[in-house]
């Protein structure tokens, strides 16, 4: 199966309402692994609370996931990009998991409870994976995790 990466429907709205905070700062955007029992719902899932029950668990895995580091937001020629700097990766180190299929990205800097953090996007790996005391590494495109183009 193909890997897909889609933004949650409310992500642009949350940006415009300033409910997603500075994506240019490090340690605010997190990624968490979700099990194969999760069903992606682009229109109705808006906060971490909507995915929390499906988060993977196992030895070495930290609840709520890990932070993306060295993030930047750039603009050139009507294209805005949210990027992770070299080496363009997000790593879950030395984890043992029996089931993961999704990577959900969310803004961990929102005020209030952790459950109210706004979802950004979701990567569907297309099948279930497991890990045994190993690193789970996601490598993002160097042009950006999310890019938005304004028509001329």
Protein Blocks (a to p, Z undefined) as FASTA:
>chain_A
ZZdddddfklmmmmmnopaccfkbghkbccddddfkbccdfklpmbfklmmmmpccdehi
aghiaadehiacddeehiacdddddehiacdehiacfbdfbdcdddfkbgcjfklpccfb
dcdehiacddehiacdddddfkbjbdcdddZZ
